[in-house]
């Protein structure tokens, strides 16, 4: 199995705005809730699956154009837009899409050192399961 480099092969898009040029970190995470259904008749712990929580943390070098894409929605809680993240290996692209179900949370602009560049980060909280496509 060949390794796939991240550079040039990860494409996040928020509200039809490509974020690729502003990102140097991205991940797709799904955390599945587990519900304990153990009762007095159980002989061991028993669980059922609950709902998944989907998040995409992104970050990179800050730019006013990026801020124009994200800040208006970050300062308006409850604003939901379309979010897509695509990964490819040069041959096959796998994309995950949440249509009008992405909300920005934890938007941060960091200028912690006068000798470093300004960076940004946020997490997209995604409602519902994504539409997954392979092309």
Secondary structure, 3 states (H helix, E strand, C coil): CCCCCCCCCEEEEECCEECHHHCCEECCEEEEEEEECCCCCCCCCCEEEEEEEEEEEEEEECCHHHHHHHHHHHCCCCCCEEEEEEEECCCCEEEEEEEEEEEEEEEEEECCCCCCCCEEEEEEEECCCCEEEEC
